[in-house]
Amino acid sequence: MENLKALFVKPDPNAQMRKCNSLIRSNIRKLDRDIAQVKQVEIKTKNLIIQADRRGQRNPSQARQAQREVRDFARELIRTRRTSARLITSKAQLSSVQMQVNEAFAVRKIEGSIRASVGIMKDVNSLVRLPQLQGTMQELSLELMRAGVIEEMVGENLPVDEDMFEDEEAEADGEVDKVLGEVLKGRMEKTGALPSAPVAQEPVPAAEEEEEEEEDQEAMMDQMRNRLEALRS
C-alpha cells in the first residue's frame, strides 16, 4: 500500500531533506569514529617505534633487530596516516554534500523546482566507493535521485578523485627517515643510525623478559594492522 502511495503521491520536500540530512549525519558520525580509531593506532605505533629504538640503544646485541622493527613500525605509521588523511578528506566531502543539498532544497522552495548538481554527483560518487560508507551512501544517493538533486549516476561517466583510491606504493626510505626523525625527535642525528651489526656480544640478564616484550609488541602490531585492514576493507 505504501509503495502504491509513493507512486502517485508527490513526496514531501521537507521530509526528503530531513531523510537526506539524517543519512549524512549518520555517515559523518561513522567517519568520526573511524578517525578516532586510526588516531589511537597512530599513537600506539609511535610508542612502538620509541620502545624498539630504546631497546636497540640499551642492548647493542639486539641493535640489528631493533633497527628492522623501527623501520617496519615507521612504514606502518605512514600507512596509518594515509588512512587518516583519506578519512578526513571524506568527512570534508560529506560536509560539502550536506551544505549543497540544503542549498538545493532552499532553492527549490523559492523557485519551485530543483536542478541536478554535478558537484554533488561527483562527491557522492566518490563517497559511495568508500567501503566504510558504501551501504548508507547508496541509500543517500537514491534519496537524492528521488528528490531530483542528482541524476542517475553512471560511475564510469562521472569524474572521481582517483587519489583517494590509488594503491599505496611502498614507502620510500626518505619518507621513512623523515618519520623516524620526527618521532625520535632528532635522536638519530645525535647518536647516529642504529648499527647494522652487533657491536658487542654481551650477556643479556633479562633476555627472556625482552623476548616476551618483543612478542607482545608483535602481537600488538598484528592487532593494529588487522584494525587498519578492517577500516580499509
KATADA-V102504 format. One record per backbone hydrogen bond with DSSP energy under -0.5 kcal/mol. CO is the residue of the C=O (numbers start at 1). NH is the residue of the N-H. E is the energy in kcal/mol with one decimal. If there is no record, write none. Layout:
BEGIN
{{CO NH E} {CO NH E}}
END
This chain:
BEGIN
{{1 5 -2.3} {2 6 -2.1} {3 7 -1.0} {4 8 -1.1} {5 9 -2.8} {8 10 -0.5} {11 13 -0.5} {12 16 -2.4} {13 17 -2.6} {14 18 -2.4} {15 19 -2.3} {16 20 -2.4} {17 21 -2.6} {18 22 -2.2} {19 23 -2.1} {20 24 -2.3} {21 25 -2.7} {22 26 -2.0} {23 27 -2.0} {24 28 -2.4} {25 29 -2.3} {26 30 -1.8} {27 31 -2.4} {28 32 -2.5} {29 33 -2.1} {30 34 -2.2} {31 35 -2.9} {32 36 -2.2} {33 37 -2.1} {34 38 -2.5} {35 39 -2.1} {36 40 -1.7} {37 41 -1.7} {38 42 -2.3} {39 43 -2.2} {40 44 -2.3} {41 45 -2.4} {42 46 -2.2} {43 47 -2.0} {44 48 -2.0} {45 49 -2.0} {46 50 -2.2} {47 51 -2.5} {48 52 -2.4} {49 53 -2.3} {50 54 -2.4} {51 55 -2.2} {52 56 -1.9} {53 57 -2.0} {54 58 -2.6} {55 59 -2.1} {59 62 -2.3} {60 63 -1.6} {62 66 -2.6} {63 67 -2.5} {64 68 -2.0} {65 69 -2.3} {66 70 -2.8} {67 71 -2.0} {68 72 -2.4} {69 73 -3.0} {70 74 -1.9} {71 75 -2.1} {72 76 -2.1} {73 77 -2.2} {74 78 -2.0} {75 79 -2.1} {76 80 -2.3} {77 81 -2.3} {78 82 -1.9} {79 83 -2.2} {80 84 -2.3} {81 85 -2.6} {82 86 -2.3} {83 87 -2.1} {84 88 -2.4} {85 89 -2.3} {86 90 -2.0} {87 91 -2.1} {88 92 -2.0} {89 93 -2.3} {90 94 -2.4} {91 95 -2.3} {92 96 -2.0} {93 97 -2.4} {94 98 -2.3} {95 99 -2.0} {96 100 -2.5} {97 101 -2.7} {98 102 -2.2} {99 103 -2.0} {100 104 -2.3} {101 105 -2.2} {102 106 -1.9} {103 107 -2.4} {104 108 -1.8} {105 109 -1.7} {106 110 -1.4} {107 111 -3.3} {108 112 -2.2} {116 118 -0.6} {117 121 -1.9} {118 122 -2.4} {119 123 -2.1} {120 124 -3.0} {121 125 -2.4} {122 126 -1.9} {123 127 -2.5} {124 128 -2.4} {125 129 -0.7} {126 129 -0.7} {127 130 -1.5} {130 133 -1.0} {130 134 -1.1} {133 137 -2.8} {134 138 -1.8} {135 139 -1.6} {136 140 -2.3} {137 141 -2.6} {138 142 -1.8} {139 143 -2.0} {140 144 -2.6} {141 145 -2.0} {142 146 -2.4} {143 147 -2.0} {144 148 -0.7} {144 149 -1.9} {144 150 -1.2} {145 148 -0.6} {149 117 -2.8} {153 155 -0.6} {154 157 -2.1} {154 158 -0.6} {155 158 -1.2} {160 162 -1.4} {161 164 -1.5} {162 165 -1.6} {162 166 -0.9} {167 169 -0.5} {172 176 -2.1} {173 177 -2.9} {174 178 -2.0} {175 179 -2.0} {176 180 -2.5} {177 181 -2.6} {178 182 -1.7} {179 183 -2.8} {180 184 -2.8} {181 186 -1.4} {184 187 -1.4} {186 190 -1.8} {187 191 -2.7} {188 192 -1.7} {200 202 -1.2} {203 205 -0.7} {204 207 -1.2} {206 210 -2.2} {207 211 -2.4} {208 212 -2.3} {209 213 -2.2} {210 214 -2.5} {211 215 -2.5} {212 216 -2.5} {213 217 -2.3} {214 218 -2.7} {215 219 -2.5} {216 220 -2.4} {217 221 -2.6} {218 222 -2.6} {219 223 -2.1} {220 224 -2.3} {221 225 -2.7} {222 226 -2.4} {223 227 -1.9} {224 228 -2.4} {225 229 -2.8} {226 230 -2.1} {227 231 -1.4} {228 232 -2.1} {229 233 -2.3}}
END
